[in-house]
Amino acid sequence: MEYTLDQIDEAAQYVLACAKADTLLFPAEMGTGKTTLIKAICKLAGVQDEITSPTFSLVNEYQASRNKIFHFDLYRIKSLDELHDIGVEDYLDSAHLKLVEWPEVLMPLLTRYQLIDMQIIDKNKRAVRVSDVVNR
């Protein structure tokens, strides 16, 4: 689906409606709007807290209406050892929703996930597509 910033809530609804796995990966390039879309997803899921990028904390935890949401930004992570240091297995083993920006280093640890493919159409327009569930 294509959307503008004014349509971000509709894009978030689309992602949540298509989500069949509890781990959603956002491997898009810088400036695509990953964090903006994730903020809209969190709000739609009932998060009342301020939603910020976990660039320095690596993971933010939010209480949604029915469950928790873990929002990861793994941009600065270079190895699996760094992920083990933050206890990533505990997060992955939970049934809570995991939204992961820059997921490439995490891929070897994942068994079930969906890719959220985001593309820049132009300065004001983006496209998002949710993959089928990947089971490994």
C-alpha positions as CSV (number, residue, x, y, z in Angstrom):
1,M,0.0,0.0,0.0
2,E,1.2,3.5,-0.7
3,Y,0.7,6.3,1.8
4,T,1.6,9.8,2.9
5,L,2.3,11.0,6.4
6,D,-1.3,12.1,6.6
7,Q,-2.3,8.4,6.0
8,I,0.2,6.9,8.5
9,D,-2.7,5.6,10.7
10,E,-4.1,3.7,7.7
11,A,-0.6,2.2,7.0
12,A,-0.4,1.1,10.6
13,Q,-3.8,-0.5,10.4
14,Y,-2.7,-2.3,7.3
15,V,0.4,-3.7,9.0
16,L,-1.5,-4.8,12.1
17,A,-4.3,-6.4,10.0
18,C,-1.7,-8.4,8.1
19,A,0.5,-9.3,11.1
20,K,0.2,-13.1,11.8
21,A,3.6,-13.4,13.6
22,D,4.6,-11.6,16.8
23,T,8.0,-10.5,15.3
24,L,7.8,-7.9,12.6
25,L,11.0,-6.8,10.9
26,F,11.6,-3.4,9.4
27,P,14.8,-3.8,7.2
28,A,14.3,-0.5,5.2
29,E,16.9,2.1,4.4
30,M,17.6,5.2,6.5
31,G,14.9,7.8,6.1
32,T,12.2,5.5,5.0
33,G,10.0,6.2,8.0
34,K,10.4,3.0,10.0
35,T,10.2,4.7,13.4
36,T,7.3,6.9,12.3
37,L,5.3,3.8,11.2
38,I,6.2,1.9,14.4
39,K,5.0,4.9,16.5
40,A,1.6,4.8,14.6
41,I,1.4,1.0,15.1
42,C,2.1,1.4,18.9
43,K,-0.6,4.1,19.2
44,L,-3.1,2.0,17.3
45,A,-2.3,-0.9,19.6
46,G,-3.2,1.3,22.6
47,V,0.2,2.6,23.9
48,Q,-0.4,5.7,25.9
49,D,3.3,6.5,26.7
50,E,5.5,8.7,24.6
51,I,6.9,6.5,21.9
52,T,10.6,7.2,21.1
53,S,13.3,5.6,19.0
54,P,15.4,3.2,21.0
55,T,18.5,4.1,19.1
56,F,20.6,4.3,22.3
57,S,18.7,2.1,24.6
58,L,18.4,-0.6,21.8
59,V,14.9,-1.7,23.1
60,N,11.9,0.2,24.4
61,E,9.1,-1.6,26.2
62,Y,5.5,-0.3,25.9
63,Q,2.3,-1.4,27.5
64,A,-0.4,-1.7,24.9
65,S,-4.1,-2.4,25.4
66,R,-3.8,-6.2,25.6
67,N,-0.1,-6.9,25.6
68,K,3.4,-5.5,25.7
69,I,5.3,-4.2,22.7
70,F,9.1,-4.4,22.4
71,H,10.5,-1.9,19.9
72,F,14.1,-2.6,18.9
73,D,16.5,-0.4,17.0
74,L,19.6,-2.6,16.2
75,Y,21.3,-0.1,13.9
76,R,24.4,0.1,16.2
77,I,24.6,-3.7,16.9
78,K,27.4,-5.5,15.0
79,S,27.4,-9.0,16.5
80,L,25.2,-11.7,18.0
81,D,27.3,-11.3,21.2
82,E,26.0,-7.8,21.6
83,L,22.4,-9.1,21.3
84,H,23.1,-11.8,23.9
85,D,24.4,-9.1,26.2
86,I,21.0,-7.3,26.2
87,G,19.1,-10.6,26.8
88,V,17.5,-10.7,23.4
89,E,16.5,-14.4,23.8
90,D,14.1,-13.4,26.6
91,Y,12.4,-10.9,24.4
92,L,12.2,-13.3,21.5
93,D,10.8,-16.1,23.7
94,S,8.0,-13.9,24.9
95,A,4.6,-13.9,23.2
96,H,4.6,-10.1,23.1
97,L,4.8,-8.1,19.8
98,K,8.4,-7.3,18.7
99,L,9.0,-4.5,16.2
100,V,12.6,-4.6,15.0
101,E,14.3,-1.8,13.0
102,W,17.6,-2.9,11.3
103,P,17.0,-6.6,12.0
104,E,19.8,-8.1,9.9
105,V,22.1,-9.1,12.8
106,L,19.1,-10.7,14.6
107,M,18.1,-13.0,11.7
108,P,20.1,-16.1,12.8
109,L,18.1,-16.2,16.0
110,L,14.6,-15.9,14.5
111,T,12.3,-18.9,13.8
112,R,9.1,-17.1,12.9
113,Y,8.6,-13.5,11.6
114,Q,7.2,-11.3,9.0
115,L,9.1,-8.7,6.9
116,I,7.6,-5.2,6.6
117,D,9.0,-4.0,3.3
118,M,9.1,-0.2,3.1
119,Q,10.0,1.8,0.0
120,I,10.4,5.5,-0.7
121,I,8.2,6.5,-3.6
122,D,8.9,10.2,-3.5
123,K,9.6,12.9,-0.9
124,N,6.1,12.7,0.6
125,K,5.0,9.1,-0.3
126,R,6.0,5.7,1.0
127,A,5.0,2.1,0.2
128,V,4.6,-0.7,2.7
129,R,4.0,-4.4,2.1
130,V,3.8,-7.2,4.7
131,S,5.3,-10.5,3.8
132,D,3.9,-13.9,4.5
133,V,5.0,-15.5,7.7
134,V,8.5,-17.0,7.5
135,N,9.1,-20.1,9.5
136,R,12.6,-21.4,9.9
